[in-house]
Amino acid sequence: MEKIKVIIADDSDFVRDGMKIILDVDDEFEVIGTAANGREAVEIARKQNPDVFLMDIQMPDMDGIEATKIIVEENLGKVLILTTFDDDELVKQALKNGAKGYLIKNHTPDHLKQMIKSVYYGSGVMDETVFSSLNFDDVTGNKCSDKFDSSDYSPRELEIIQAVADGLSNKEIADKLFISEGTVKNYITGILSKEGLSHRTALAVYYLTGRK
């Protein structure tokens, strides 16, 4: 099985080394580089072809927000933001720049691995423990709605939406519901179009918070 290639960017040696140890002992992952700032992460990515970045926000020289913008523009990989509880505004800026989700730093090893895999397989992911502290109006660019309206959806569509909100990839959803990945993709495309949303992270936010 092909390993998921990861770059860890954090200005804390303790955080970098800890996450590298967690991932290196798992055959599903390969840490191909570590960086103390966003600039180093981008430079490594241009040479090493990573799949997923674990990206701290506040770093010297180049922060995670600017690095994420460059990574997305150059299609260097997918970014999972590492955040703390007081990073709300910065998280929103990173999501605007194309980050696929965020993860608080006091995660368990299993949760870290699951979030990386979800991003790798195409899901936007959000840590529920910081969900309630974020107002996503600025991320989605739309006004908040009062609540998620399920009346326009079939039971199957609601299953798909719930799975997206749970952070499952298209493959994981397909396996769970015993349908093809293509069918899952078609469902999600239709749902996003119906709601006027641009990506699955915004759909998960709408489903879980009622905010568009």
N, C-alpha and C positions, 0 to 999 in steps of 0.2 A: 504494500500500500504506500502511495506517495505521501510523504510527510508534509504537514502544513508549515511553511517557512515563515518565521516570525522575527521581527526586529523590535527590540524593547528600547524605548526612549524615555529616560527619566534622569533628572539631575541628582537623584539620591542613589549612591552606590548600594545601599541596603535594599532598596526596592528593586533595582535592576538585578542584583545578584540573587535575591530571593525568588523572583519570578523566573529567572533563567534556570535555577535549580529545579523548580517545580516542573518546568516544561521539558528540561533535558532528560528527566527520568522516565518520560512518557514517549513511547515509540511513535505516537501520532504527530509529534511536533519536532521541529528543528529550529533552534535559535541561531540564526545566521549572522546576527550582529547586535551589539548594544551601543547606545549613544547617550551622551550626557546632555544633549540639546537637539533641537529640531534640525539644525543645519547638518550635524553629523548623521542624523537619521536619513535625511534626504541623500547625502553623499553615499552612504552605504547602500541605500536602495537602488541607486543608479547603477551600481556595480553588481549587486547580489540577487536582484529579482525576487523580492519577498512577496508573500501572500497577504500577511496581516501585520499591521503596526500596533503595538501597545504604546500609546502616546500620552505622556504627561502634558498638562496644559502649560503650567508656569515653569519655564526653563530659561537659563541665560542664553545670550547670543541670538537664538531664534526660538520663540515659544512654539507650543504645540498647535496653536491656532494658525499661525503663518505656515508652519510646516505642513499641516493638513491641506491647506489651500494648494501648495505646490505639488504635493503627492497626488491629489485628485486631478489637478490640471494635467500632470504628466503621466497619469495612469500608472503610478508606481506600486499600487497596492491598496488595500482597504484599511481604514483607520478605526481603531477602537480606543476611545479617549479614556484615560485614567483620571478620575476626579475625586475631589473631597466635597464635603457638604457645603462649603462656602464658595463653590465655583460656578454657581448657577448661570450667571451672565456669560461667563467664559465658555461654558458647555454649549449654550445656545449659539455663540459665535462659531464654535468648532463644527456644530451640526450644519450651520449655514454654509460652511466651507466644504462640506461633503463628508464629514465623519459619519460612520455607519452606526454609531451608538456610543454609549458610555458605561463605565464600570467604576464603582467606588473602590477605593484602595484596600479596604478591610475585607476583601473577598476571601472565600475559601478556595483552595486549589481546584477542586472539582468545578466550582462555579466559574472560575477563570477559564478553565479549559472549555467548558460548554459555551461560554460567550465567544471565545475565539472561533470555535467551530461554527457557531451560528453565523458570525460575520463572514467567515470563509465560504460557507455554502449559500450566501446571498441574503441573509436576514439582517434587518436593522435591529439592534438590541438595546434595551434600556434596563437599568437596574431599578427595580420597583421601590427600593428603599429610599431613593431620592426623587421618585416620580412626583410626589405630592408637593415638593418644594419648587418645582419648575412650572412656570407659566409659558406655554409653548406658542403663544400668539406670534412672537417674533420669529420663531423657527419656521412655522408653516406659512406665515404671511397672511393668514386669514383670521377673521374674528372668531372668538370662542363661541361655540354653540352651547345650549343649555344641557344637552345630554345626547348620548349616542342613540340614534333612531334605528331600531332593528326591524321596523315594520316593512321595509322595502326589500328585505332579504329572505331568501329561501333558507331552510335549515342547513343545507350544504354550504351555502355562502357564509352563514354565521359560524359554522365549524372552521372554515378557512380563516375568517377574521380572528377568531379566538386563537387559532394556532399561530398566526402572524404575531399577535399580541404576546404570545408565550415565547416568542423569539425563535420559533422553529424555521428551519430552512425549507425551500420548496421540496427538496428530497425527503426531509423528515415528515413534512405534511403529507406528501404522496404516500409514504410508507404507512403512516398512521391511519389515513383514510382509504387506503387501498385503491388509489387512482394514480394516473400517470403524472409526472412532473409537468408535462405540457399542459395538462388539464388544470393543474394548480396555478400555473403561470397565467393561463387564460382567465381563470376566476379572479385572480388578484388584479390583473390589468383592468378587467371590467369593473371591479369594486372601486379601484382608484379613480377611474373615469367617472363613475356615478357620483362619487363624493367630491370630485374636483380636487383630488390630492395628487401630489407629484411623486410620492415614494411611500414605501411600506412603513417606515418609521412614523410618518405622519398618521397613517392609518391606525397603527398601534396606539398612538397618543389619543386619537379620537375615540377609539373603542374603550380605552381604559379610563379616560378622564372626561369624555364628552366635549373636549376642546378641539376645534378645527383650526 
